[in-house]
């Protein structure tokens, strides 16, 4: 009996997850803060879901800050990458609606750059255990199948194709050994085309050109749907070769 307990104790000791008690406490504190933040965001999203998905209501909210409206938009776009309480596409339409296609894209990409950098850093700083509490296990497993030789082009294509979970990819990408500055550049270049087109939709709506806006939006939705449906095939293009 005692030998069985000793073997069990030895196995538990060998299965330590944290290198030290300090790292365990730091992880638990961070996890607690994350859970509390998630709970607050969940309550706010449920209470204001209609507002968060209503382009005109969101535009009115951002416009209400006057000269600070661009700063508010940048902060919201950065936050949605990390916490995702607001759909990024809604903010992109709002930016185009308020500031036009070019300035709207600029403000959006500043926010995306800040948010993506934070997501990459969090993943790299706190590791896989942290990411798996944010990213669905299937997504992380799919990204694990990507060959290290194709890490950069794979990330670029995943960011470029509409319909794929860009914000989730940021966390998964942070687990690679690609330098942080390269991850940020890949995210900016890959995400810019789709964000520009969504900003054009907002610009068209803001200038009462509803027909072209609807046509462009329908095209983007169709491409996004294809990207989502064929996401597994896209990932397999960069998979490890046996």
DOLOVEX-525609 format. One record per residue: residue in one letter; residue number from 1; x, y, z of N, C-alpha, C, O in turn. Coordinates in pm, whole numbers, plus 50000, padded with zeros to 5 digits. Layout:
<rs>
[r 'a' NUM [X Y Z] [X Y Z] [X Y Z] [X Y Z]]
...
</rs>
This chain:
<rs>
[r 'x' 1 [50082 49880 50000] [50000 50000 50000] [50086 50126 50000] [50063 50220 49924]]
[r 'x' 2 [50188 50125 50090] [50275 50242 50099] [50353 50262 49970] [50376 50376 49928]]
[r 'x' 3 [50396 50151 49908] [50471 50163 49783] [50384 50222 49673] [50432 50298 49588]]
[r 'x' 4 [50255 50186 49673] [50163 50241 49574] [50147 50391 49592] [50149 50466 49494]]
[r 'x' 5 [50133 50434 49717] [50121 50577 49745] [50248 50650 49708] [50244 50762 49656]]
[r 'x' 6 [50362 50587 49736] [50489 50650 49700] [50501 50668 49550] [50547 50773 49503]]
[r 'x' 7 [50461 50565 49472] [50467 50577 49327] [50374 50687 49276] [50409 50763 49185]]
[r 'x' 8 [50252 50695 49336] [50158 50799 49297] [50212 50937 49328] [50198 51029 49248]]
[r 'x' 9 [50274 50953 49445] [50332 51082 49484] [50445 51120 49388] [50458 51237 49350]]
[r 'x' 10 [50526 51021 49350] [50637 51047 49258] [50585 51094 49123] [50641 51186 49063]]
[r 'x' 11 [50478 51030 49074] [50421 51070 48945] [50364 51211 48950] [50380 51288 48855]]
[r 'x' 12 [50298 51244 49061] [50244 51379 49074] [50354 51483 49077] [50341 51591 49019]]
[r 'x' 13 [50463 51451 49144] [50575 51545 49150] [50639 51563 49013] [50680 51672 48976]]
[r 'x' 14 [50647 51451 48936] [50705 51459 48803] [50618 51537 48706] [50666 51589 48605]]
[r 'x' 15 [50489 51544 48738] [50394 51609 48647] [50374 51757 48679] [50274 51816 48638]]
[r 'x' 16 [50468 51816 48750] [50455 51957 48782] [50441 52042 48657] [50513 52022 48559]]
[r 'x' 17 [50349 52136 48662] [50325 52225 48549] [50410 52351 48561] [50460 52401 48460]]
[r 'x' 18 [50426 52401 48683] [50495 52528 48704] [50636 52503 48758] [50661 52410 48834]]
[r 'x' 19 [50725 52589 48716] [50865 52573 48755] [50888 52606 48902] [50981 52552 48963]]
[r 'x' 20 [50805 52693 48959] [50823 52733 49098] [50690 52777 49156] [50593 52798 49084]]
[r 'x' 21 [50687 52792 49288] [50566 52840 49354] [50534 52982 49311] [50417 53020 49300]]
[r 'x' 22 [50637 53061 49286] [50616 53200 49243] [50547 53205 49108] [50454 53284 49088]]
[r 'x' 23 [50594 53121 49014] [50530 53121 48882] [50387 53071 48890] [50301 53117 48815]]
[r 'x' 24 [50361 52978 48981] [50224 52929 48998] [50133 53038 49052] [50021 53054 49004]]
[r 'x' 25 [50181 53114 49152] [50100 53224 49207] [50075 53331 49103] [49964 53383 49092]]
[r 'x' 26 [50178 53364 49026] [50163 53466 48923] [50060 53423 48818] [49978 53503 48774]]
[r 'x' 27 [50065 53296 48780] [49969 53246 48683] [49828 53250 48739] [49735 53289 48669]]
[r 'x' 28 [49810 53210 48864] [49677 53208 48925] [49619 53349 48938] [49500 53370 48915]]
[r 'x' 29 [49704 53444 48975] [49658 53584 48987] [49614 53635 48850] [49509 53698 48837]]
[r 'x' 30 [49695 53606 48749] [49660 53651 48614] [49532 53583 48566] [49447 53646 48503]]
[r 'x' 31 [49519 53454 48595] [49399 53381 48554] [49275 53437 48623] [49170 53450 48560]]
[r 'x' 32 [49287 53470 48752] [49175 53528 48825] [49134 53661 48763] [49015 53687 48744]]
[r 'x' 33 [49233 53744 48732] [49202 53873 48669] [49133 53853 48535] [49041 53927 48500]]
[r 'x' 34 [49180 53753 48460] [49120 53725 48329] [48976 53679 48343] [48889 53722 48267]]
[r 'x' 35 [48950 53592 48441] [48814 53542 48464] [48720 53656 48504] [48607 53664 48456]]
[r 'x' 36 [48768 53744 48592] [48686 53858 48635] [48658 53951 48517] [48545 53998 48500]]
[r 'x' 37 [48761 53977 48437] [48742 54063 48320] [48643 54000 48222] [48558 54070 48166]]
[r 'x' 38 [48655 53869 48203] [48563 53800 48112] [48420 53808 48162] [48327 53826 48084]]
[r 'x' 39 [48403 53794 48295] [48269 53801 48353] [48208 53939 48333] [48090 53951 48297]]
[r 'x' 40 [48288 54044 48356] [48239 54180 48337] [48202 54204 48191] [48097 54260 48162]]
[r 'x' 41 [48290 54161 48100] [48264 54180 47958] [48139 54105 47915] [48059 54157 47838]]
[r 'x' 42 [48122 53983 47966] [48004 53903 47932] [47876 53975 47973] [47779 53978 47896]]
[r 'x' 43 [47875 54032 48094] [47757 54105 48141] [47730 54226 48053] [47616 54253 48014]]
[r 'x' 44 [47838 54299 48021] [47822 54419 47938] [47774 54383 47798] [47689 54451 47741]]
[r 'x' 45 [47830 54276 47741] [47791 54237 47606] [47644 54196 47602] [47571 54235 47511]]
[r 'x' 46 [47601 54119 47700] [47461 54076 47703] [47368 54196 47719] [47259 54199 47662]]
[r 'x' 47 [47412 54294 47796] [47327 54411 47822] [47325 54504 47703] [47224 54569 47676]]
[r 'x' 48 [47437 54511 47631] [47447 54609 47523] [47474 54542 47389] [47535 54603 47301]]
[r 'x' 49 [47430 54417 47370] [47461 54344 47247] [47409 54417 47125] [47479 54427 47024]]
[r 'x' 50 [47286 54469 47132] [47229 54539 47017] [47314 54661 46981] [47336 54690 46863]]
[r 'x' 51 [47362 54732 47083] [47445 54850 47060] [47578 54811 46993] [47623 54878 46901]]
[r 'x' 52 [47639 54702 47042] [47770 54662 46992] [47767 54615 46848] [47869 54619 46779]]
[r 'x' 53 [47651 54572 46800] [47640 54523 46663] [47564 54618 46571] [47540 54586 46455]]
[r 'x' 54 [47526 54734 46622] [47451 54834 46545] [47549 54941 46497] [47603 55018 46577]]
[r 'x' 55 [47572 54945 46366] [47672 55038 46310] [47636 55183 46341] [47722 55260 46382]]
[r 'x' 56 [47511 55220 46322] [47471 55361 46343] [47481 55399 46490] [47525 55509 46523]]
[r 'x' 57 [47439 55308 46579] [47449 55337 46722] [47595 55349 46765] [47630 55439 46842]]
[r 'x' 58 [47680 55259 46715] [47822 55266 46748] [47885 55391 46691] [47969 55454 46756]]
[r 'x' 59 [47845 55428 46569] [47898 55550 46507] [47860 55674 46589] [47942 55764 46609]]
[r 'x' 60 [47736 55677 46636] [47692 55789 46718] [47771 55795 46848] [47806 55903 46896]]
[r 'x' 61 [47799 55678 46905] [47876 55671 47029] [48016 55728 47008] [48063 55810 47087]]
[r 'x' 62 [48085 55684 46901] [48221 55731 46874] [48221 55879 46838] [48307 55954 46885]]
[r 'x' 63 [48124 55922 46755] [48116 56062 46715] [48095 56153 46834] [48138 56269 46833]]
[r 'x' 64 [48030 56103 46936] [48001 56184 47055] [48125 56233 47127] [48116 56325 47209]]
[r 'x' 65 [48241 56174 47098] [48364 56217 47164] [48434 56331 47089] [48544 56372 47128]]
[r 'x' 66 [48371 56380 46983] [48424 56498 46913] [48564 56476 46859] [48588 56380 46787]]
[r 'x' 67 [48656 56567 46895] [48793 56559 46843] [48864 56434 46891] [48964 56393 46833]]
[r 'x' 68 [48813 56373 46999] [48875 56252 47052] [48819 56125 46988] [48858 56015 47025]]
[r 'x' 69 [48728 56140 46894] [48664 56024 46831] [48766 55927 46770] [48753 55806 46789]]
[r 'x' 70 [48867 55976 46696] [48966 55881 46642] [49038 55801 46750] [49065 55682 46734]]
[r 'x' 71 [49069 55868 46862] [49138 55799 46972] [49048 55691 47031] [49094 55580 47060]]
[r 'x' 72 [48920 55722 47047] [48825 55625 47101] [48814 55505 47007] [48811 55390 47052]]
[r 'x' 73 [48808 55532 46877] [48799 55424 46780] [48923 55335 46786] [48912 55212 46785]]
[r 'x' 74 [49040 55395 46792] [49165 55318 46801] [49165 55230 46926] [49203 55113 46920]]
[r 'x' 75 [49123 55287 47039] [49121 55211 47165] [49022 55094 47158] [49052 54984 47204]]
[r 'x' 76 [48904 55118 47100] [48806 55012 47087] [48857 54900 46995] [48838 54782 47023]]
[r 'x' 77 [48921 54939 46885] [48971 54838 46792] [49084 54757 46855] [49094 54636 46833]]
[r 'x' 78 [49170 54824 46933] [49277 54752 47001] [49220 54655 47104] [49267 54542 47118]]
[r 'x' 79 [49118 54701 47178] [49059 54617 47282] [48988 54495 47225] [48993 54387 47284]]
[r 'x' 80 [48923 54512 47109] [48846 54399 47054] [48938 54285 47010] [48894 54170 47004]]
[r 'x' 81 [49064 54315 46977] [49156 54207 46940] [49183 54118 47060] [49189 53995 47048]]
[r 'x' 82 [49201 54180 47178] [49240 54106 47297] [49120 54049 47371] [49123 53935 47416]]
[r 'x' 83 [49014 54129 47384] [48898 54089 47464] [48780 54050 47377] [48698 53967 47416]]
[r 'x' 84 [48772 54109 47258] [48668 54079 47159] [48525 54102 47205] [48440 54017 47178]]
[r 'x' 85 [48494 54214 47275] [48354 54241 47306] [48281 54306 47189] [48158 54305 47184]]
[r 'x' 86 [48357 54363 47096] [48298 54433 46981] [48352 54369 46854] [48473 54353 46840]]
[r 'x' 87 [48266 54330 46760] [48316 54274 46633] [48404 54374 46559] [48364 54489 46540]]
[r 'x' 88 [48522 54332 46518] [48614 54422 46450] [48557 54478 46322] [48586 54592 46286]]
[r 'x' 89 [48475 54398 46251] [48418 54445 46126] [48319 54560 46149] [48309 54650 46066]]
[r 'x' 90 [48247 54555 46260] [48155 54665 46292] [48233 54795 46310] [48193 54899 46259]]
[r 'x' 91 [48344 54788 46382] [48426 54907 46403] [48487 54955 46271] [48504 55075 46251]]
[r 'x' 92 [48520 54862 46182] [48575 54901 46052] [48471 54978 45971] [48503 55078 45908]]
[r 'x' 93 [48346 54931 45972] [48239 55003 45902] [48218 55140 45966] [48200 55240 45896]]
[r 'x' 94 [48220 55144 46099] [48204 55271 46170] [48314 55369 46131] [48287 55487 46107]]
[r 'x' 95 [48437 55321 46124] [48549 55408 46088] [48531 55465 45948] [48552 55584 45926]]
[r 'x' 96 [48492 55380 45853] [48469 55430 45717] [48352 55527 45711] [48355 55626 45638]]
[r 'x' 97 [48249 55498 45788] [48129 55582 45794] [48162 55722 45847] [48111 55821 45796]]
[r 'x' 98 [48247 55728 45949] [48277 55856 46013] [48393 55930 45948] [48389 56053 45935]]
[r 'x' 99 [48496 55857 45908] [48621 55922 45868] [48659 55898 45722] [48761 55950 45676]]
[r 'x' 100 [48580 55821 45649] [48615 55790 45511] [48703 55665 45503] [48753 55616 45603]]
[r 'x' 101 [48719 55616 45382] [48789 55488 45363] [48935 55495 45406] [48984 55403 45472]]
[r 'x' 102 [49006 55602 45369] [49150 55607 45395] [49182 55637 45541] [49258 55564 45604]]
[r 'x' 103 [49124 55744 45594] [49149 55775 45734] [49091 55667 45826] [49152 55633 45928]]
[r 'x' 104 [48976 55614 45790] [48918 55507 45870] [49007 55385 45875] [49025 55324 45980]]
[r 'x' 105 [49064 55349 45760] [49157 55236 45757] [49280 55263 45842] [49327 55175 45915]]
[r 'x' 106 [49331 55386 45834] [49449 55421 45915] [49419 55405 46063] [49497 55342 46135]]
[r 'x' 107 [49308 55460 46111] [49273 55449 46253] [49251 55304 46293] [49293 55261 46400]]
[r 'x' 108 [49184 55229 46206] [49161 55088 46236] [49292 55012 46248] [49311 54933 46340]]
[r 'x' 109 [49383 55037 46155] [49508 54961 46155] [49598 54998 46272] [49675 54915 46320]]
[r 'x' 110 [49588 55123 46318] [49661 55159 46440] [49609 55076 46557] [49686 55020 46635]]
[r 'x' 111 [49476 55069 46569] [49417 54990 46676] [49451 54843 46662] [49484 54777 46761]]
[r 'x' 112 [49443 54790 46539] [49476 54649 46514] [49621 54621 46550] [49652 54516 46607]]
[r 'x' 113 [49710 54714 46517] [49851 54696 46547] [49875 54687 46698] [49946 54599 46745]]
[r 'x' 114 [49814 54779 46772] [49829 54778 46918] [49770 54649 46977] [49835 54582 47057]]
[r 'x' 115 [49648 54616 46936] [49584 54496 46991] [49657 54369 46955] [49672 54281 47039]]
[r 'x' 116 [49702 54357 46830] [49775 54238 46788] [49906 54223 46864] [49944 54113 46904]]
[r 'x' 117 [49975 54336 46884] [50100 54331 46960] [50077 54281 47101] [50154 54199 47152]]
[r 'x' 118 [49971 54329 47164] [49938 54285 47300] [49906 54136 47301] [49951 54063 47389]]
[r 'x' 119 [49826 54090 47204] [49789 53948 47197] [49912 53861 47176] [49927 53759 47243]]
[r 'x' 120 [49999 53900 47083] [50122 53824 47060] [50205 53818 47188] [50255 53712 47226]]
[r 'x' 121 [50219 53932 47254] [50303 53939 47375] [50244 53854 47488] [50317 53783 47557]]
[r 'x' 122 [50112 53861 47507] [50049 53781 47612] [50072 53632 47589] [50104 53557 47681]]
[r 'x' 123 [50054 53589 47463] [50074 53448 47431] [50218 53406 47458] [50244 53298 47512]]
[r 'x' 124 [50311 53491 47419] [50453 53458 47437] [50493 53466 47584] [50577 53388 47630]]
[r 'x' 125 [50435 53559 47656] [50473 53577 47796] [50417 53467 47886] [50486 53420 47976]]
[r 'x' 126 [50293 53425 47862] [50228 53331 47954] [50213 53191 47896] [50168 53100 47967]]
[r 'x' 127 [50250 53171 47771] [50262 53037 47718] [50133 52968 47677] [50026 53027 47675]]
[r 'x' 128 [50149 52842 47646] [50040 52764 47589] [49922 52748 47683] [49806 52753 47641]]
[r 'x' 129 [49951 52727 47812] [49842 52708 47908] [49749 52829 47910] [49627 52814 47922]]
[r 'x' 130 [49807 52947 47897] [49728 53070 47893] [49646 53078 47765] [49527 53110 47769]]
[r 'x' 131 [49709 53048 47651] [49641 53058 47522] [49526 52959 47513] [49420 52993 47459]]
[r 'x' 132 [49543 52839 47565] [49438 52738 47555] [49315 52773 47637] [49210 52711 47620]]
[r 'x' 133 [49327 52871 47727] [49209 52919 47798] [49135 53026 47719] [49025 53067 47756]]
[r 'x' 134 [49196 53071 47611] [49136 53173 47526] [49097 53115 47390] [48989 53144 47337]]
[r 'x' 135 [49184 53035 47335] [49167 52979 47202] [49109 52839 47213] [49150 52761 47298]]
[r 'x' 136 [49013 52808 47126] [48956 52673 47125] [49064 52572 47092] [49152 52597 47010]]
[r 'x' 137 [49057 52457 47158] [49161 52354 47143] [49178 52312 46997] [49290 52287 46953]]
[r 'x' 138 [49069 52305 46921] [49077 52265 46780] [49163 52361 46700] [49240 52320 46613]]
[r 'x' 139 [49150 52491 46730] [49227 52592 46657] [49376 52577 46686] [49458 52580 46595]]
[r 'x' 140 [49411 52561 46813] [49552 52546 46849] [49611 52419 46789] [49727 52418 46748]]
[r 'x' 141 [49532 52312 46783] [49580 52188 46723] [49602 52204 46573] [49698 52151 46517]]
[r 'x' 142 [49511 52278 46508] [49529 52304 46366] [49658 52381 46341] [49733 52350 46248]]
[r 'x' 143 [49684 52480 46424] [49804 52561 46404] [49929 52481 46438] [50035 52506 46381]]
[r 'x' 144 [49919 52386 46530] [50032 52300 46562] [50076 52219 46441] [50193 52182 46428]]
[r 'x' 145 [49980 52192 46351] [50010 52110 46233] [50087 52188 46126] [50138 52129 46031]]
[r 'x' 146 [50096 52320 46142] [50168 52402 46045] [50318 52380 46062] [50372 52387 46173]]
[r 'x' 147 [50385 52354 45951] [50529 52333 45956] [50601 52461 45998] [50560 52571 45961]]
[r 'x' 148 [50708 52444 46076] [50786 52560 46119] [50846 52633 45999] [50869 52754 46004]]
[r 'x' 149 [50872 52559 45890] [50929 52620 45771] [50832 52715 45702] [50873 52806 45629]]
[r 'x' 150 [50703 52694 45724] [50600 52774 45658] [50527 52866 45756] [50418 52915 45725]]
[r 'x' 151 [50584 52890 45872] [50515 52968 45974] [50478 53107 45927] [50364 53151 45948]]
[r 'x' 152 [50571 53177 45865] [50546 53315 45822] [50444 53321 45708] [50347 53396 45719]]
[r 'x' 153 [50464 53246 45599] [50361 53252 45493] [50225 53201 45539] [50122 53250 45494]]
[r 'x' 154 [50224 53103 45629] [50096 53051 45679] [50022 53160 45755] [49902 53180 45735]]
[r 'x' 155 [50093 53230 45844] [50029 53338 45919] [49977 53446 45825] [49867 53497 45843]]
[r 'x' 156 [50058 53482 45725] [50016 53587 45632] [49887 53548 45562] [49794 53629 45554]]
[r 'x' 157 [49880 53425 45510] [49760 53381 45439] [49641 53374 45533] [49530 53412 45495]]
[r 'x' 158 [49662 53325 45655] [49552 53315 45751] [49497 53453 45787] [49377 53469 45806]]
[r 'x' 159 [49585 53553 45795] [49540 53690 45819] [49473 53748 45695] [49378 53827 45706]]
[r 'x' 160 [49522 53711 45577] [49475 53771 45453] [49334 53724 45416] [49253 53802 45368]]
[r 'x' 161 [49306 53595 45438] [49178 53537 45394] [49066 53581 45487] [49071 53550 45606]]
[r 'x' 162 [48965 53651 45438] [48851 53690 45523] [48776 53566 45571] [48774 53463 45504]]
[r 'x' 163 [48715 53578 45687] [48636 53467 45741] [48709 53383 45842] [48647 53306 45915]]
[r 'x' 164 [48842 53398 45849] [48919 53324 45948] [48931 53409 46075] [48932 53532 46067]]
[r 'x' 165 [48942 53345 46192] [48944 53419 46319] [49077 53490 46343] [49166 53437 46410]]
[r 'x' 166 [49090 53611 46288] [49218 53684 46295] [49268 53701 46438] [49387 53682 46466]]
[r 'x' 167 [49178 53739 46527] [49221 53767 46664] [49270 53640 46734] [49366 53645 46811]]
[r 'x' 168 [49205 53528 46706] [49249 53400 46762] [49386 53363 46706] [49471 53310 46777]]
[r 'x' 169 [49408 53392 46577] [49535 53361 46514] [49648 53438 46580] [49761 53389 46588]]
[r 'x' 170 [49619 53558 46629] [49722 53636 46699] [49774 53561 46820] [49895 53554 46841]]
[r 'x' 171 [49684 53503 46898] [49726 53429 47017] [49802 53303 46977] [49904 53270 47038]]
[r 'x' 172 [49753 53231 46876] [49822 53110 46831] [49959 53145 46773] [50057 53073 46798]]
[r 'x' 173 [49966 53254 46697] [50093 53295 46638] [50195 53334 46742] [50316 53319 46720]]
[r 'x' 174 [50148 53385 46856] [50241 53424 46962] [50316 53308 47022] [50417 53328 47089]]
[r 'x' 175 [50269 53186 47000] [50337 53068 47053] [50451 53021 46964] [50528 52932 47002]]
[r 'x' 176 [50464 53079 46845] [50573 53042 46756] [50701 53111 46800] [50701 53195 46890]]
[r 'x' 177 [50811 53074 46735] [50940 53139 46766] [50971 53253 46669] [51084 53302 46664]]
[r 'x' 178 [50870 53296 46592] [50888 53410 46502] [50904 53537 46585] [50826 53559 46678]]
[r 'x' 179 [51004 53620 46556] [51023 53744 46633] [50895 53828 46639] [50818 53832 46544]]
[r 'x' 180 [50876 53895 46752] [50754 53971 46774] [50732 54077 46666] [50620 54094 46619]]
[r 'x' 181 [50837 54147 46627] [50820 54254 46528] [50776 54198 46393] [50701 54262 46320]]
[r 'x' 182 [50823 54077 46360] [50780 54015 46235] [50634 53973 46242] [50561 53985 46144]]
[r 'x' 183 [50591 53922 46357] [50451 53887 46375] [50361 54008 46354] [50257 54000 46289]]
[r 'x' 184 [50403 54121 46410] [50323 54244 46398] [50316 54289 46252] [50209 54327 46204]]
[r 'x' 185 [50428 54286 46181] [50430 54326 46040] [50340 54235 45957] [50264 54282 45873]]
[r 'x' 186 [50349 54103 45981] [50266 54008 45908] [50118 54035 45932] [50037 54031 45840]]
[r 'x' 187 [50083 54064 46059] [49943 54091 46093] [49894 54218 46023] [49782 54221 45972]]
[r 'x' 188 [49977 54322 46021] [49936 54448 45958] [49915 54430 45808] [49812 54469 45753]]
[r 'x' 189 [50015 54372 45743] [50008 54357 45597] [49896 54261 45557] [49825 54284 45459]]
[r 'x' 190 [49880 54153 45634] [49778 54055 45600] [49636 54104 45624] [49545 54069 45548]]
[r 'x' 191 [49615 54183 45727] [49480 54225 45762] [49436 54354 45692] [49317 54382 45683]]
[r 'x' 192 [49531 54432 45642] [49500 54563 45584] [49402 54557 45466] [49309 54637 45462]]
[r 'x' 193 [49420 54465 45368] [49329 54468 45252] [49182 54450 45289] [49096 54525 45243]]
[r 'x' 194 [49152 54351 45372] [49012 54327 45410] [48958 54444 45490] [48843 54484 45470]]
[r 'x' 195 [49039 54500 45580] [48991 54613 45659] [48966 54735 45571] [48872 54810 45594]]
[r 'x' 196 [49049 54753 45469] [49026 54866 45379] [48892 54850 45308] [48815 54946 45298]]
[r 'x' 197 [48863 54730 45257] [48737 54708 45186] [48617 54727 45278] [48515 54782 45235]]
[r 'x' 198 [48627 54683 45403] [48517 54703 45497] [48500 54852 45527] [48388 54900 45543]]
[r 'x' 199 [48611 54925 45535] [48602 55070 45553] [48537 55137 45434] [48464 55235 45450]]
[r 'x' 200 [48561 55085 45314] [48495 55138 45195] [48344 55120 45206] [48268 55209 45168]]
[r 'x' 201 [48301 55005 45260] [48158 54984 45282] [48102 55093 45373] [47997 55151 45344]]
[r 'x' 202 [48173 55122 45482] [48128 55228 45572] [48127 55364 45506] [48036 55444 45529]]
[r 'x' 203 [48228 55391 45423] [48235 55519 45353] [48116 55533 45257] [48056 55640 45249]]
[r 'x' 204 [48082 55425 45185] [47969 55428 45094] [47837 55451 45169] [47751 55526 45123]]
[r 'x' 205 [47823 55387 45284] [47703 55409 45365] [47695 55552 45414] [47588 55613 45418]]
[r 'x' 206 [47811 55607 45454] [47814 55743 45505] [47781 55848 45402] [47739 55959 45436]]
[r 'x' 207 [47800 55814 45274] [47768 55907 45166] [47641 55866 45091] [47618 55906 44977]]
[r 'x' 208 [47559 55785 45158] [47427 55743 45106] [47434 55666 44974] [47338 55669 44897]]
[r 'x' 209 [47543 55598 44949] [47552 55511 44831] [47525 55367 44878] [47615 55284 44885]]
[r 'x' 210 [47400 55343 44909] [47361 55217 44972] [47378 55099 44878] [47425 54993 44920]]
[r 'x' 211 [47342 55115 44752] [47351 55006 44655] [47491 54948 44644] [47510 54828 44664]]
[r 'x' 212 [47592 55033 44612] [47729 54982 44605] [47777 54925 44738] [47852 54827 44741]]
[r 'x' 213 [47734 54986 44849] [47775 54936 44981] [47723 54794 45004] [47797 54707 45051]]
[r 'x' 214 [47597 54772 44970] [47537 54640 44988] [47606 54538 44897] [47632 54425 44938]]
[r 'x' 215 [47634 54578 44773] [47700 54486 44679] [47839 54447 44728] [47875 54329 44724]]
[r 'x' 216 [47916 54545 44774] [48050 54516 44824] [48044 54431 44950] [48122 54337 44967]]
[r 'x' 217 [47951 54465 45039] [47937 54389 45163] [47899 54244 45132] [47948 54151 45197]]
[r 'x' 218 [47809 54224 45034] [47769 54089 44997] [47889 54011 44943] [47905 53892 44973]]
[r 'x' 219 [47972 54076 44863] [48091 54011 44812] [48187 53970 44923] [48243 53861 44920]]
[r 'x' 220 [48205 54060 45020] [48294 54030 45133] [48239 53915 45217] [48314 53829 45263]]
[r 'x' 221 [48107 53914 45236] [48046 53805 45312] [48065 53672 45240] [48093 53570 45304]]
[r 'x' 222 [48049 53673 45108] [48066 53550 45030] [48209 53498 45040] [48231 53379 45060]]
[r 'x' 223 [48308 53588 45026] [48448 53548 45036] [48479 53498 45178] [48551 53400 45195]]
[r 'x' 224 [48423 53567 45278] [48444 53525 45416] [48386 53387 45442] [48446 53305 45512]]
[r 'x' 225 [48269 53361 45386] [48207 53230 45402] [48293 53120 45340] [48310 53013 45398]]
[r 'x' 226 [48348 53148 45222] [48436 53051 45157] [48562 53028 45240] [48608 52915 45257]]
[r 'x' 227 [48618 53138 45291] [48737 53125 45375] [48711 53040 45498] [48796 52959 45538]]
[r 'x' 228 [48593 53058 45558] [48559 52980 45677] [48537 52834 45643] [48582 52745 45715]]
[r 'x' 229 [48466 52808 45533] [48434 52671 45495] [48559 52591 45457] [48568 52471 45482]]
[r 'x' 230 [48656 52659 45396] [48776 52590 45349] [48897 52616 45439] [49011 52600 45396]]
[r 'x' 231 [48872 52656 45561] [48982 52689 45653] [49075 52570 45677] [49196 52587 45685]]
[r 'x' 232 [49017 52448 45687] [49101 52330 45712] [49195 52305 45595] [49312 52272 45615]]
[r 'x' 233 [49145 52321 45474] [49230 52301 45355] [49340 52405 45348] [49453 52375 45310]]
[r 'x' 234 [49307 52528 45386] [49406 52635 45384] [49518 52604 45481] [49635 52621 45448]]
[r 'x' 235 [49482 52558 45600] [49585 52523 45700] [49669 52406 45651] [49790 52404 45671]]
[r 'x' 236 [49605 52307 45588] [49680 52188 45543] [49781 52222 45434] [49879 52149 45415]]
[r 'x' 237 [49759 52332 45362] [49858 52373 45260] [49996 52396 45321] [50098 52381 45254]]
[r 'x' 238 [49997 52433 45448] [50124 52465 45515] [50160 52361 45620] [50244 52385 45707]]
[r 'x' 239 [50095 52244 45611] [50116 52141 45711] [50252 52075 45699] [50322 52089 45599]]
[r 'x' 240 [50286 52001 45804] [50414 51928 45805] [50411 51815 45703] [50311 51745 45689]]
[r 'x' 241 [50520 51800 45632] [50532 51691 45536] [50595 51571 45603] [50697 51583 45670]]
[r 'x' 242 [50532 51455 45585] [50584 51333 45647] [50704 51278 45568] [50761 51176 45606]]
</rs>
